[in-house]
Amino acid sequence: MKKIVLTVVAVMSMTMAFAAGENDNNTATTNAYKFNVSTYALSRALNLNQDQVDMVEDINNTFAVEMMNASVADGSERDVKVKASVKKDLSYMRYVLTDRQYREYVKLLNVTLNNRGLNK
């Protein structure tokens, strides 16, 4: 009887450890898609005026929501959604920013996507 109880406890412990590892991996994947960009820091980096700050904040909020939607999609669909979100974000920013600001924004976005492993 004692052996059976110890065997059950060991199996449950291994199962719980495996499940915890799965949850950590999922959390790391989800965190890669969180884009809570500081509008203040971005406005300083790009030297935005007040009208641009308001529009960029709205665009960033939309981009963050779209990226979180992409994070819950399946594998190949996820890549398509990420690319569509980035393309839409860049088209909106192109409309709002000057040429110099846009080039700098593209650099910042590429670095961020590369650091998170999303730029393939």
MORACOR-V612418 format. One record per residue. N is the residue number from 1. OMEGA is omega in radians with two decimals (999 if undefined). D_FIRST is the distance of its C-alpha to the first C-alpha in Angstrom with 2 decimals. Layout:
# MORACOR-V612418
N/OMEGA/D_FIRST, N/OMEGA/D_FIRST
This chain:
# MORACOR-V612418
1/-3.12/0.00, 2/3.14/3.79, 3/3.14/5.44, 4/-3.14/5.23, 5/3.13/6.41, 6/3.10/8.74, 7/3.12/9.93, 8/3.12/10.81, 9/3.13/12.53, 10/3.13/14.36, 11/3.13/15.56, 12/3.11/16.76, 13/3.12/18.50, 14/3.12/20.27, 15/3.14/21.29, 16/3.12/22.72, 17/3.12/24.57, 18/3.14/26.02, 19/3.11/27.14, 20/3.09/28.77, 21/3.09/30.68, 22/-3.13/31.94, 23/3.12/33.21, 24/3.12/35.04, 25/3.12/36.77, 26/3.12/37.88, 27/3.12/39.23, 28/3.12/41.18, 29/-3.14/42.65, 30/3.14/43.68, 31/3.12/45.26, 32/-3.09/47.50, 33/3.13/49.09, 34/-3.13/49.85, 35/3.05/53.58, 36/-3.06/54.44, 37/3.06/57.72, 38/-3.13/59.73, 39/3.13/63.02, 40/-3.14/64.73, 41/3.12/63.75, 42/3.13/64.71, 43/3.09/68.01, 44/-3.11/68.83, 45/-3.08/67.95, 46/-3.11/70.05, 47/-3.09/72.74, 48/2.99/72.50, 49/-3.01/74.89, 50/3.10/73.69, 51/3.12/74.06, 52/3.14/72.03, 53/-3.14/69.31, 54/-3.13/68.87, 55/3.14/68.75, 56/3.10/66.42, 57/3.10/64.00, 58/3.14/63.90, 59/3.13/63.50, 60/3.10/60.62, 61/3.10/58.83, 62/3.14/59.23, 63/3.14/58.03, 64/3.13/54.91, 65/-3.14/54.00, 66/3.11/54.65, 67/3.08/52.49, 68/3.04/49.57, 69/3.11/50.07, 70/-3.08/50.01, 71/-3.12/46.72, 72/3.13/44.87, 73/3.10/46.53, 74/-3.01/45.09, 75/-3.07/45.88, 76/3.10/49.35, 77/3.12/50.38, 78/3.14/49.48, 79/3.13/51.96, 80/-3.14/54.64, 81/3.11/54.16, 82/3.14/54.29, 83/3.12/57.49, 84/3.13/59.03, 85/3.13/58.19, 86/-3.14/59.72, 87/3.13/62.76, 88/3.11/63.32, 89/-3.14/62.92, 90/3.13/65.43, 91/3.08/67.91, 92/-3.14/67.80, 93/3.12/68.19, 94/-3.14/71.06, 95/-3.02/72.88, 96/-2.99/72.41, 97/3.01/72.81, 98/-3.12/75.80, 99/-3.12/75.75, 100/3.13/74.94, 101/-3.13/72.20, 102/3.12/70.70, 103/3.12/70.59, 104/3.11/68.85, 105/3.12/66.35, 106/3.09/65.54, 107/-3.12/64.87, 108/3.13/62.56, 109/3.12/60.66, 110/3.11/60.30, 111/-3.14/58.98, 112/3.14/56.45, 113/3.11/55.27, 114/-3.14/55.08, 115/3.14/53.08, 116/3.11/50.54, 117/-3.10/50.35, 118/-3.11/51.88, 119/-3.06/55.19, 120/999/54.80
